[in-house]
Amino acid sequence: MVDYKFWLIKIEDNIFWLYLNNPNKKNAFDIAVVNELEQILNDEIKQNNDIRVLVITTSLDDIFTVGLDIKWLVTLDDSKSKDMTRKLQKIFSKFEDLPIPVIAAVKGLNLTAGFELMLCADIIIAADNARFGQVETKWGMTPAAGATQRLIRLIGPLKAKELIYTSRIINAQEAVKIGLINELVPLAELEVRVKDLAKLIVKNSGRAIELSKQLIQMGIYNNAEGFQMEGEAFQELFSSGEPKRKLKEFLERS
């Protein structure tokens, strides 16, 4: 296996553990982080038939990710913002379409892009210190990587609108109450609980689970036009200059 700059990987008992590991930037996402994720999907996971479950988590106890890297965003050329959203959506869709079950094990703060990647998982287990937010409207933007399409499938349109419109960050207790996550466990027990769950899955027929996942995905409304329009909306707002102005003001205060 390759040593990656932004991710740590290991395989145990047919379980592939994928740790987001960009601590100097609080696990922030930029195009390099996402490209490396795509490389791992293509070279490490899809090529290994022994992998039965993928667990995505973080190497940090208090941060899953702060989301898209603000310092990178403010330098992003306006004309390339749509390409950025298409790239995110493409790779996140690859993640969602993996034939094996994906468990997201969330610790600490999880915002924007990390939140949207989490929505692509089949099962979400969160530690009691987890916090969640889709906060783009605070900065004059829309979500860029599928949240407007996927969040409504988990928690319904009313709650999805509330979270996106208000940019409110919620704790793990509220997340389990509204159906955003499957289960809430103490931080110290998170990986043990996820491993136990993954082992239960590994015991069952891999082909039966793969077909079940395909059928369930077919039953979920998937509007390709909605994803396209999400990217176009992000580009329109990003090109207005308001997001960069607000983000730069935030960086100057930090």
Buried (B, 14 or more C-beta within 10 A) or exposed (E): EEEBEBBBBEBEEBBBBBBBBBEEBBBBBBBEBBEBBBBBBEEBBBEEEEBBBBBBBBBBEBBBBBBBBBEBBBEBEEEEBBBBBBBBBBBBBBBBEBBBBBBBBBBBBBBBBBBBBBBBBBBBBBBBBBBBBBBBBBBBBBBBBBBBBBBBEBBEEEBBBEBBEBBBBBBBEBBBEBEBBBBBBEBEEBBEBBBEBBBEBBEEEBEEBBEEBEEEEEEEEBEEEBBBBBBEBBBEBBBEEEBBEBBBEEEEEE
